[in-house]
Amino acid sequence: MNQYTIQTAKYEHLALAEEICRHMEESAKARGTGIAKRSPDYIKKKMLEGKAVVATDKQGNFVGFCYIESWGHGKFVANSGLIVHPDHRKSGIAKDIKKEIFKLTRSKYPESKIFGITTSLAVMKINSALGYEPVPFSELTDDDDFWKGCSSCVNYDVLTRTNRKMCICTGMLYDPAEAEKKERESKWNFNVKTKVYERWLRLKESVLSKFRNKNGNGNSNGGGNAEESKLVPMPEIKKPVEREKILVYSAIIAAIAALIKSIFE
């Protein structure tokens, strides 16, 4: 998307604040829902704090905007006020702005949960691709200042009548701790895990070969045909010491098997 420039807002973008606010208000009216109304001064403040992303065309004209708000002493942050100029909608620019503001948010608030409430299916789809998940409002911030920001929305009475449990908007949340956990669980490193599995097979074969060798089965280095080794009967255990060894070896094999299973699942 070379026709657009998406960047963290700078001093030079302050002149766009009035236009941004106008488009926010017009968009809310057109959809019959609300974006928390913000003043040009508030938008400028976010720009000067380095907590906003702006998209412009080659001539420097306004294309899109989004900013960061923090709540609950930084425990929660929101990417708010996403707006795209009507002439540039359905171009994919909204998705790129969301990606950029998400990246900026993660760099400034790496431990914070990122959330948002929206009625836009397009925004929900973008959020989902970034790792957000739909959640009840009870999992979002309980900071009163955030919810007061909804007072300019035409659906605010729905929110208040339900004691902030639900509204027309859908709540979505990105939890960095949960995201890291899922990534760790789903990540597959073939080279590392294959080597672990190979070591497990060698150890298992070595342990089992001790019993085969003592009873004249198999060769001295633990080799032999894998299919034939399955048919070798378990030797009769006569001595207590042998039984203890088997129990120890079995415990070792079981522990390693459990480890391998946890790695591969």
GUTI-690990 format. One record per atom (N, C-alpha, C, O): x, y, z. Coordinates in pm, whole numbers, plus 50000, padded with zeros to 5 digits. Atoms other than C-alpha are relative to their C-alpha. Last residue first. Layout:
BEGIN
XYZ
...
//
This chain:
BEGIN
501424996650001
500774672752215
499765014849982
498615019249979
500625001950132
504314663452106
498555004149996
498015005649887
499324992050102
506154678152403
499264999349868
499135009349798
500304985949975
503684665252663
500635009049893
500075019449858
501414997550034
503864630452513
499645014650016
498955020349932
500124999950146
507654630752519
498585003149958
498355010849864
499354987850047
507644640352888
499865001349849
499525012049799
500904988949965
505114613352973
500565013149949
499825021749900
501155000850091
507204587752786
499035011550025
498515017549931
499554994550128
510304599252975
498865000049900
498715009449821
499764985749983
508554593853306
500415006649869
499935017449835
501294993449987
507144560053202
500165015250010
499395022849951
500645000050131
510544548353079
498685007550004
498375015449914
499234990950086
512234558653404
499325001349864
499145012349812
500314986449955
509494542253612
500715010349913
500145020749879
501374997050045
509804510353408
499615014250038
498985021349960
499944997550144
513584510053457
498625003949946
498505012849862
499274987650020
513144513753833
500035003749852
499745015149815
500864989249953
510424487153850
500665013549976
500015023149934
501064998250100
512504463853635
499105011550039
498695019549955
499404993450117
515514468953860
498935002949895
498915013649834
499774986049967
513404461454167
500595007749881
500235019249855
501304993350000
512114429354010
500165014950030
499495023349969
500414998150138
515644418753928
498685007349992
498485015949906
499174989350054
516714424854287
499605003049856
499525014649815
500534986849959
513764404254414
500785011549939
500195021749903
499304993549890
515004374354210
499395013650033
499015021149943
499885008649883
512794351254005
500615007250119
500265004350234
499254992749898
511464372153722
500014991850128
498984989450190
500585002849867
510444351153425
500885006450106
502105004850105
499385010949922
511644367753108
499334998450137
498805007850195
499394994449880
509184389352908
500564988650084
499844979150114
500795000649876
508554371752579
500765006050117
501985005350123
499185006149895
510354384152268
499214999950130
498815010550178
500485013549972
507694390852005
500794993150110
500444982150152
501314999349940
508124428652001
499514986250043
498674985050133
499854996949858
511834424251948
498655000950069
498564999150190
499715012149924
511084406451619
500075002950149
499644994650230
501215008049996
509384437351475
500214987450082
499324983250156
500974993849909
512304459951572
498744991750011
498164990950119
501184995850072
514834436651413
498955005150096
498604998450194
500975010350032
518054435451607
498815005849930
498655018049922
500584999050133
520224460451789
498964989249978
498314984550071
501394995549991
520824463552168
499355001249865
498265006949856
500094985450008
524554462852130
498575005049998
498315016749968
499384993049887
524984427652265
499855015049993
499915021750096
498554999850003
522524410652032
500535009450107
499755015950177
499464987550054
518904401252096
501514999449999
502094990050053
500784994850112
517734373552328
500605013049953
501045021150034
499555005950125
520054352952550
499225004649880
499304998249775
500705012650023
518184359952871
500304994249863
499574985849812
499815008649885
520474386853004
499364986449979
499734976650044
498645005250000
520614402452658
500254990350115
500964980450098
499865009750107
516834405952631
501384993550004
501514981349987
500755011949964
516554422352973
500144989149893
500234977349924
499345005949883
519324447352909
499304986950039
499944977250077
499005009650047
517884453352560
500724993350116
501224982250101
500645012750029
514794469352715
501014989449958
500814977549985
500555005949877
516804496852877
499414986349973
499654976950048
498895004049914
518904504052567
499504993250126
500064983150169
499415012150057
515864503752338
501144994950088
501304982850106
500955010949981
514094528652563
500574986849950
500454976550017
500005003649859
517154550952579
499074988350027
499414979150102
498735006749970
517574550552202
500054995550146
500504984450175
500015013450061
513894557752145
501284992450032
501244980450061
500945008449925
513934586852392
499984985949945
499984976350023
499325003749876
517034601552232
499134990850085
499614981350147
498975009850033
515294600151894
500754995550124
501054983650140
500685012750023
512234617552037
501014989049967
500864977750013
500455005049870
514364645552180
499374986249984
499624977250063
498815004649929
516114649551845
499644994450137
500194984350181
499615012750060
512764651151666
501234994450072
501324982450095
500865010549946
511574677751911
500334986349940
500164976150006
499825002149856
514494701251846
499224987950047
499774979350115
498625004249972
514604697851466
500224996750147
500834986650181
499755013850041
510834698451424
501404995350038
501564984150088
498634999250047
510234729851627
500434985849966
500834978150054
499405012950033
506474731451659
501395002349943
501555008349837
498784998950078
504824761051834
500644986349979
500764978550074
500225003850139
501284753951941
501275000049917
501304994649806
500605013250010
501864753052315
499894995349856
500024983449827
499045009849950
504304782352319
499464985849983
500224976649950
498935000850099
502034803352099
501024989450040
501534982049956
500515007250116
499084795452322
501074998349894
501174987849831
500215013949962
501014805652634
499534991749881
500014980649860
498685006249992
502264837552474
499894985250034
500634976949980
499505001150137
498724847152374
501364993149997
501634984749911
500705011250063
497444839652724
500514997849858
500644986449814
499595012249930
500074862152883
499374987749936
500034977649915
498655004050041
499574889352620
500474987150066
501184979250004
499265002149877
495774890352680
501404995149963
501524983749917
498735006550028
494024905352378
500784999350130
501175009650185
498834998749912
490384913152454
501204992449946
501084981049900
498945008950048
487174919452260
501275002950080
501555014450115
498714998149936
483894933752390
501014990049946
500694978249929
499395012749960
480964934852149
501375003050061
502165010550005
498605002950034
478924966752127
500404986050046
499804980250136
500015003150143
475124967552147
501404996249953
501554987949863
500514988850078
475434965552525
499954995749854
500124983949824
500095002050144
476254941252801
499485012649934
498935021649999
499775014150029
477134937953170
499964997149851
500604987749804
498755001750076
477564975253226
500334985349973
501494981949952
498894998949903
474794975653489
501354996649936
502204990049997
499495013649977
472314963153225
501174999950099
501874989950113
501115008449953
470284995353236
500444985750029
499804978750107
500304996949860
473505015853217
498894991050055
498944986950172
498865003449915
474764999452898
499685002150147
500014993750231
499975014749997
471385000952727
501114995450095
500924986150175
501035004449906
471075037752824
499944984850011
499614979450116
499494999749863
474425044552655
498974995250102
499334989450205
500405012449932
473105032952318
500424999850147
500384989350212
501465000649998
473145067452155
499484987750075
498314987150113
500545009950094
476835070552251
498484999550014
497955000850125
500414992950120
477975102752423
499404990749895
498944995349790
501214992249973
477985085152760
499515007849878
498335011349870
501095005150084
480445058952635
498745008550011
497775006149939
499754995950137
483395078652771
498934995349904
498815000549793
500604986750014
481905074053115
500185005249858
499395013349809
501425001850030
482725037153072
499275013349989
498265014349920
500185005950133
486435044653049
498534999549962
498145003649853
499714989750100
486415068653341
499844994549858
499415001649767
501214992150029
484675042853559
500245010349890
499335013549814
499714985849981
487675019153538
498795008349957
498395007949840
501114994849918
486244984053559
500215014950031
499535020550117
499674991049888
488434972953270
498755004350077
497685006050020
499364987550041
487244943853058
500285008750122
499955004950235
498575002650013
486584908253173
500765012449953
501985012349941
499435001949866
483114917353308
501514997649995
502194999350096
499514987149950
482234931052963
500664998650137
501475007150175
501044992049935
481974895252837
500605012950056
501805013650082
500135002649856
484744883852603
498825007950056
498415017949997
501214994149942
485324880752228
499884996150147
500094984550183
501095009549987
488964871552155
498785007050059
498925015750145
501074996549906
491794893352027
498964988650003
498824981049908
499955008349880
494744876751855
498985003550106
498974997450213
498894995449915
495574901451578
500114992050130
501094993550203
498755003650068
493384882651328
501235004050081
502294997950068
499855014549987
490484885251573
501314995349937
501994986749992
499565003049863
490944922651597
500274985250018
501264981350081
498604995549989
490734926351218
500554996450138
501674991350149
499205009150082
487544905451205
501495003550009
502344994650022
499955012849929
485984924651492
500894990149925
501664982749986
499034998249891
486894957451318
500154987050079
501264983350118
498674998850062
485114946151001
501085001350106
502144995150096
499555013650031
482104934451202
501405000249938
502204991049960
499575002250139
481774969451346
500514985849979
501454981450046
501165005750068
479764972451668
500364996249857
499544990649785
500354995350134
482854977951880
498724993549951
498324982849996
501415003150018
484354974652225
499575006149868
499905017649839
500784990550077
488104972352265
498554995950000
498234984150019
501415003250021
490754955652470
499325010649914
499875021349888
500534990550098
494494953052509
498554996249971
498264984749938
501045006250082
495744936252825
499425010849909
499115021849952
501414996149986
498924952252952
499084991949909
499484987349802
500665008949904
502334935652991
498495002450010
497794994850076
499825014450030
504004949952680
499264990450092
498944979350051
500655007049888
502524984952723
500104984849980
499084978249959
500144990849887
504575008752506
499454993250124
499804996950237
498674994849965
505884983052255
499945009150123
500875009350203
499215010949941
502634963252252
501395004950041
501965000050138
500525002949867
500654995252196
500834989350070
501144990550188
499604988949914
502805005851902
499584997550145
500335000350238
498555001249982
502404971651740
500515010950094
501355008350180
499815011849916
498634973151791
501494998250032
501864995650146
500324995549864
498545008551652
500164988550099
500524990750214
498984990549955
500394996451340
499735004750143
500665005850223
498745007349979
498254965451289
501065009250059
501805005450150
500165008249879
495074985651338
501284992250031
501674991050147
499954990849886
496245011351082
499894992250131
500624995150226
498604996249982
497014983350834
500175009950116
501175009450188
499265011549948
493554968250877
501455003650029
502014999550130
500395001549859
491895002050833
500774988550066
501214989650180
499194991249916
493895007950513
499664998550148
500544999950234
499105008149917
492434977550340
500835008450095
501615003050174
498715000850069
490944998650061
500984991150075
502074988050025
499975012450079
487334993650171
501284998949916
501314991949815
500535012149938
487285029650295
499974988549901
499904990449780
498975010549997
489575055350137
499534987250067
500324978150092
499455002450135
487125081950021
501004988549996
501384983849889
500955006950090
485135079250346
500574996649862
500224986349805
500694990450087
488225089050554
499104992449902
499524982349846
499414999050134
489075061250797
499175009849918
497945009649924
500824993150099
488445061451172
500775000749868
501995002749866
499585003450136
489665040051460
499045006549900
497835004349904
500234989650100
488765059551774
500464996749860
500805005849784
501304993450017
490305036552030
499945009149878
500955012749819
499744993150126
493075011252072
498685005949954
497824998949902
500945001450111
492515002952436
500515007549878
501085018349889
499874989250098
494834996552729
499034997249886
498664985749860
500725001550125
494294976753047
500325011849909
500475023149955
500285014350008
496584972253346
499274996649870
499464986049812
499205006650103
497965007053281
499764985149990
500374978549905
498564998349974
496745022453606
500864991949903
501904986449941
499655008549886
493225008553554
501485000250029
502094989850054
500995000149892
492945023653209
500474990950113
501294982050093
499685009749895
495215033452921
499035001750116
498585012750146
500424995349868
494175049752593
500364989350102
500304977450071
499905009049884
495875045152258
499485007150125
499785018850148
499164995849887
494955062351931
499914990150115
499054981350118
500355008249883
493645055451579
500935004150114
502055008550089
499464996449868
493625075151253
499554989950105
498504983650092
500515008049889
492935073450882
500735003150129
501775009750130
500575012550051
493335090750545
499404991750114
498304986450101
500475009949903
494155127350618
499374987949931
498564989449840
501394998949959
495975145850340
499604988750094
500164977750087
500074996849858
499775146450330
498595001750052
498395006150165
500074985549987
499955148449951
499915004450147
499865016350176
498734994350044
501165112549922
500055015250014
501125021250022
499675003350138
498245100550132
501295007249961
501945013450045
500174988950093
498075100950510
500304995249858
500934984849838
499725003950138
497645075250786
499715012049910
498685018649926
500734992850103
497895084951152
500444994949862
501614991749840
499505003650132
498845064651458
499145007249897
497915007449908
500974999950110
498425077951810
500704996249870
501904998549852
500965010949979
500105074352147
498904999949893
497754996849921
499525011350080
503235094952085
499104987950014
499564976550000
499525010449910
502305118152371
500574988049926
501124978849987
498784995049937
502055147652129
500604989850097
501814989950122
498934998950101
499585128551914
501325004150064
502374998350035
499575013750031
497465118552212
501145000049898
502074992049907
499265004849884
497315154752328
500544985949975
501684982950010
498664994150006
496305165951980
500874995050115
502064992650097
499305006850109
493375141651984
501445005349989
502384997649970
499695013549950
492275155152324
500804992349895
501784985549928
498904998749903
492525190952199
500424986450054
501604983850076
498734998450072
490445182051893
501205001150095
502284996050066
499764986550050
487705170152131
501305000449921
502154991649938
498754994049953
486685133952170
500185013649937
499775015949823
499694987150060
483245118052147
501255005950062
501375006950185
499874990349891
483195081552241
500505013249943
501565013949881
498585000249965
482305064651913
500105010550110
499585021550095
499124989449952
478605058651910
501464996650006
501844985550044
499365004449875
475985039851719
501005010850039
501095021249975
501025000249894
473495049651449
500544994850130
499774991150219
500225013849955
475995039451182
498934999050108
498504988050143
500385008250115
475805072650998
499684985750041
498794979449984
501384996650037
475825092551322
499514991049888
498364986649889
500875004749892
478965075051448
498535002549966
497684993949989
500055014650010
480725080351114
499054994250105
498284985050075
500835003450116
479865117451112
499844984949986
498764980049952
501394996749968
481255121951465
499064996149886
497984990649910
500445009049893
484515103951391
498515002150029
497744992650040
500285013050062
484885122551062
499534989750103
498694981350073
501204998750084
484575156051236
499614986749937
498434983149934
501184999749913
487035146251508
498715000849920
497714994649955
500165013449941
489655136451250
498744999550086
497954990150075
500575008750103
489145168851057
499744986050054
498734979850022
501384995550023
489735189951368
499304990749901
498174986449923
500865003649887
492845169951465
498535003649977
497654995550006
501045009350046
494535171651123
498954997150107
497944990750079
500964992550082
496575202951205
498844991249952
497824996349906
500974993349912
498285183651482
498915007249922
497785008449969
501345005150025
499915161051221
498935006850086
497745003750073
500484995250130
503195180651201
498574995549970
497935001049880
500444986049986
503755174751573
499375005349871
498405012949875
498984990349960
503945137451510
499405014050010
498225016249984
500304985950023
501575107851482
501095009150058
501675006250163
500354994049872
503155073151477
499845015049979
500715021549920
498914997649905
503205062651115
499455005150134
498295009250144
500575002549867
501155050350821
501135001150101
502144994250089
498945000249898
502035065250481
499324998450135
498485006550174
500254994749867
499655056550199
501264999550086
502144991050068
500664986950013
500005052549821
499745006650135
499415018450142
499044989350011
502595025249877
499365013849991
500025023950015
500854988150000
500005000050000
500895012550000
500915020050097
//
